[in-house]
Amino acid sequence: MNTPNSININNLQDTVEQVLEILGEFIGVNTLFVAVNDENTNFILNALNRNEILIEEGEGTSLAETYCNLVTKNATRPVVIESTRTDIRTRNLDVTSQLGDTSFIGVPILLSDDTVCGTICGLDNRGYEYSARDIQLLKTMATLLGYVVELERFAFRDALTRAFNRNFIYMYLTKEWKNRFNTVAFLFLDVDDFKSVNDTYGHATGDQLLTELSRRIHRCIRRSDMVCRVGGDEFVVVIPNYGSIATVTRIVHSMLTEFETPIYIHGQSLTLSASIGVSLYPEDGSDVDALLEQADVAMYRAKRAGKANYQIYSSDMNEG
């Protein structure tokens, strides 16, 4: 299981790094950063800090609790906030409590269909005033990154479900990820007998089921967790710093329970089930590809055990 050859992750990261360096020469704000997001999670791709480290690259947090969320919701114009502590949009956010009073600016990174795929933002805890030139430069660089994303065919999100895709797993688990996370659980989920759904009801109905399934998975996870669609009816959930295995099993049981509720589409009542395999870092190793393969192996063991359940990977599963 390798990163797709058509995707050049390093090219995108290099371009983002160069963009931040250029912006840093002209905009004197303490922190500049580029983030990507889906409907649930905001991920800091690169960050440039001057005097104080306000934002660290590689962080993944709940989108709803970030300033970037304001940018994605207000994609037609830049978001400029003089004081995050007094502004009604930000004063009650956890990030404001953590950072203290800051000024903020953010512009969306748009694709050709006006989909927001990320943001370029500035942050300063010393009352930086953003000029018209600053705003225009940020907008220009955001446009450039939108072109780069499309040219590199690097979509972080699945077009159907709007969850992250396989590429994002490799993006998220780079930049010395083992130093950022003490533990990571990988949940590999496969819908049971999904082919029969497509054969009976058609692919359009199947697509609607997958979209609803993605929503249900999102309802079961924590704010810091990632949902990625990696195949036709396959999803991977990444659970960083899960603390104890009880946290992982609670999330898995919650998913299995969610799937028991019927889904109504065009007057039809349909019930899905899924088999889930689990692998754990560091217990099962530290190579991302190997951990995903181990979760896949455990998932197939769950199917063989009767479907609609889960298995945690163990080395003896490789023996057949």
C-alpha positions in Angstrom: 0.0 0.0 0.0 1.9 3.0 -1.2 1.2 6.7 -1.8 -0.3 7.0 -5.3 2.3 7.7 -7.9 0.2 10.5 -9.5 0.4 12.5 -6.3 3.5 14.5 -5.5 3.2 15.4 -1.9 6.7 16.8 -1.6 6.0 19.2 -4.5 3.0 20.6 -2.7 4.8 20.9 0.6 7.8 22.6 -1.0 5.5 25.1 -2.7 3.7 25.9 0.5 7.0 26.4 2.3 8.2 28.8 -0.5 4.9 30.7 -0.3 5.2 31.2 3.4 8.8 32.4 3.0 7.7 35.0 0.4 4.8 36.2 2.5 7.2 36.4 5.5 9.4 38.9 3.6 6.5 41.3 3.0 4.1 40.8 5.9 5.5 41.4 9.4 3.0 39.3 11.3 4.4 36.9 13.9 2.9 33.7 12.5 1.8 32.7 8.9 0.4 29.3 8.2 -1.3 27.2 5.6 -4.1 24.7 6.7 -6.2 22.1 4.9 -9.5 20.8 6.2 -12.5 18.7 5.8 -15.9 19.2 7.4 -14.5 18.0 10.8 -10.8 18.5 11.1 -8.3 21.3 10.5 -4.7 20.3 9.7 -1.8 22.7 9.8 0.3 21.9 6.7 3.1 24.4 7.3 3.7 27.2 9.7 6.2 30.1 9.9 6.7 31.6 13.3 9.0 34.6 14.2 9.3 35.6 17.8 6.8 33.2 19.4 5.5 29.8 18.4 1.8 30.3 18.2 1.0 27.6 15.6 2.8 24.4 15.0 2.7 22.5 11.7 1.4 19.0 11.8 -1.3 19.8 14.3 -4.8 18.4 13.7 -7.7 19.9 15.6 -11.5 20.2 15.4 -12.4 22.6 12.6 -15.2 24.1 14.6 -12.7 25.3 17.2 -10.4 27.1 14.9 -10.3 30.5 13.3 -9.9 28.8 9.9 -13.5 27.7 10.3 -14.6 31.3 9.9 -12.6 31.5 6.7 -14.2 28.4 5.2 -17.7 29.6 6.0 -17.0 33.0 4.6 -15.2 32.0 1.4 -16.2 35.1 -0.6 -13.9 37.5 1.3 -11.0 37.6 3.7 -11.7 37.3 7.5 -9.9 40.1 9.4 -10.1 40.2 13.2 -8.4 42.9 15.2 -8.9 41.2 18.6 -9.9 37.6 19.0 -10.6 38.2 22.7 -13.3 40.8 22.0 -14.6 39.7 18.6 -18.0 37.9 19.1 -17.0 35.3 16.6 -13.9 34.2 18.5 -14.0 35.3 22.1 -15.5 32.0 23.3 -13.4 29.6 21.4 -10.9 27.3 23.2 -8.1 28.5 20.9 -8.6 32.0 22.1 -8.2 30.9 25.7 -5.1 29.0 24.7 -3.4 31.8 22.7 -4.7 34.8 24.5 -5.6 38.0 22.6 -4.4 38.0 19.0 -5.1 39.6 15.7 -6.0 37.2 12.8 -6.4 37.3 9.1 -7.4 34.4 6.8 -8.1 33.9 3.2 -9.5 30.7 1.5 -7.7 28.5 -0.9 -10.2 27.8 -3.6 -10.3 25.2 -6.4 -11.8 25.9 -9.8 -15.3 24.9 -8.7 -15.0 27.3 -5.7 -14.6 24.4 -3.2 -12.5 25.5 -0.2 -9.6 23.1 0.2 -7.7 25.1 2.8 -6.7 28.5 4.1 -3.7 30.9 4.4 -3.7 32.7 7.7 -1.8 35.2 9.8 -1.7 35.5 13.5 -0.1 37.9 15.9 -0.3 38.5 19.7 0.9 42.1 19.5 -1.9 43.8 17.7 -0.6 43.6 14.1 -2.7 45.8 11.7 -3.2 44.2 8.3 -2.9 46.5 5.4 -4.7 46.4 2.0 -1.4 45.2 0.5 -1.2 42.3 3.1 -4.7 41.2 2.2 -4.0 41.3 -1.6 -0.8 39.4 -1.2 -2.5 36.7 0.8 -5.2 36.4 -1.8 -2.7 36.2 -4.6 -0.8 33.4 -2.9 -4.0 31.6 -2.0 -4.9 31.6 -5.7 -1.5 30.3 -6.6 -1.9 27.4 -4.1 -5.3 26.6 -5.5 -3.7 26.2 -9.0 -0.9 24.0 -7.5 -3.4 21.7 -5.8 -5.2 21.1 -9.0 -2.1 20.8 -11.1 -0.7 18.2 -8.7 -4.0 16.5 -8.6 -3.7 16.6 -4.8 -7.2 16.5 -3.5 -7.3 16.1 0.3 -10.9 15.3 0.3 -13.1 12.6 -1.2 -15.4 14.2 -3.8 -18.4 12.1 -2.8 -18.4 12.0 1.0 -16.2 15.1 1.7 -14.2 13.0 4.1 -10.4 13.2 3.8 -8.9 10.7 1.3 -5.9 8.3 1.4 -3.5 11.0 0.4 -4.3 12.9 3.5 -3.2 10.0 5.7 0.3 10.3 4.3 0.2 14.1 4.7 -1.0 13.9 8.3 1.5 11.2 9.3 4.6 13.0 8.1 6.8 15.7 9.7 8.0 13.5 12.5 4.6 12.3 13.5 6.0 9.8 16.0 7.3 12.7 18.1 3.8 14.3 18.1 1.8 11.2 19.0 2.4 8.7 21.8 -0.2 6.4 20.4 -2.2 6.1 17.2 -5.0 3.7 16.3 -5.9 2.8 12.8 -9.5 1.6 12.1 -10.0 0.0 8.7 -13.7 -0.2 8.0 -15.3 -2.1 5.1 -19.1 -2.2 4.4 -20.5 -5.7 4.5 -22.0 -6.9 1.2 -22.0 -3.5 -0.4 -21.8 -4.9 -3.9 -25.2 -6.4 -3.5 -26.6 -2.9 -2.6 -25.2 -1.5 -5.8 -26.5 -4.4 -7.8 -30.0 -4.2 -6.3 -30.6 -0.5 -5.9 -28.1 1.1 -8.3 -24.9 3.1 -7.8 -26.7 6.4 -7.1 -28.3 4.8 -4.1 -25.0 3.3 -3.1 -23.3 6.7 -3.3 -26.0 8.1 -1.0 -25.5 5.3 1.5 -21.7 5.9 1.5 -22.3 9.6 2.2 -24.6 8.8 5.1 -22.1 6.2 6.4 -19.4 8.9 6.4 -21.7 11.2 8.5 -22.4 8.5 11.0 -18.7 7.7 11.4 -18.0 11.4 12.1 -20.7 11.4 14.8 -18.8 8.6 16.6 -15.3 10.1 16.8 -13.5 12.7 18.8 -12.7 16.2 17.5 -9.0 15.3 16.9 -9.7 12.1 14.9 -9.6 11.8 11.1 -12.0 10.0 8.8 -10.6 9.1 5.3 -12.4 7.3 2.5 -9.7 5.0 1.0 -11.7 2.9 -1.5 -15.2 2.3 -2.9 -16.7 1.2 0.4 -13.6 1.4 2.6 -12.8 4.0 5.3 -9.9 4.5 7.6 -10.2 6.3 10.9 -7.0 7.7 12.4 -7.2 8.1 16.2 -4.1 9.9 17.6 -3.2 9.9 21.3 -6.1 7.6 22.2 -4.8 7.1 25.7 -6.2 3.6 26.4 -7.5 0.8 24.3 -10.9 1.4 26.0 -11.2 4.7 24.0 -10.7 2.8 20.8 -13.1 0.1 21.5 -15.7 2.6 22.7 -15.5 4.4 19.3 -15.7 1.1 17.4 -18.8 0.0 19.4 -20.4 3.4 18.8 -19.9 3.0 15.0 -21.3 -0.5 14.9 -24.3 0.7 16.9 -24.8 3.7 14.5 -24.8 1.4 11.5 -27.7 -0.6 13.0 -30.1 2.3 12.4 -31.9 2.0 9.1 -31.2 4.5 6.3 -34.2 5.7 4.3 -33.5 6.6 0.7 -36.3 7.1 -1.9 -38.8 5.4 0.4 -36.5 2.4 0.9 -35.4 1.3 4.3 -31.8 0.0 4.1 -29.6 -1.3 6.9 -25.9 -1.5 6.5 -23.3 -3.3 8.6 -19.5 -3.0 8.6 -16.5 -5.0 9.6 -13.7 -3.1 11.3 -10.0 -4.0 11.8 -7.8 -2.2 14.3 -4.0 -1.8 14.4 -2.1 0.2 17.0 1.0 2.3 17.1 3.5 1.6 18.7 2.4 -1.9 19.6 2.2 -3.1 16.0 5.1 -1.1 14.6 5.7 2.4 13.3 5.5 2.1 9.5 2.3 3.7 8.2 1.9 1.3 5.3 2.4 -1.7 7.5 -0.1 -0.4 10.1 -2.7 0.2 7.5 -2.1 -3.3 6.1 -2.4 -4.8 9.6 -5.7 -3.0 10.1 -6.8 -4.4 6.8 -5.9 -7.9 7.8 -7.8 -7.6 11.0 -10.8 -6.3 9.1 -10.9 -9.4 6.9 -10.6 -11.5 10.0 -13.7 -9.7 11.4 -15.6 -10.5 8.2 -14.7 -14.2 8.5 -15.9 -14.2 12.1 -19.4 -13.2 11.0 -19.3 -9.5 9.9 -20.8 -6.6 11.7 -18.0 -6.8 14.3 -14.3 -5.9 14.8 -11.0 -7.5 15.4 -7.8 -6.0 16.9 -4.7 -7.0 14.9 -2.3 -9.6 16.3 0.7 -11.1 14.6 -0.8 -14.6 14.4 -3.4 -13.3 12.0 -0.7 -13.3 9.3 -0.5 -17.1 9.7 -3.8 -17.5 7.9 
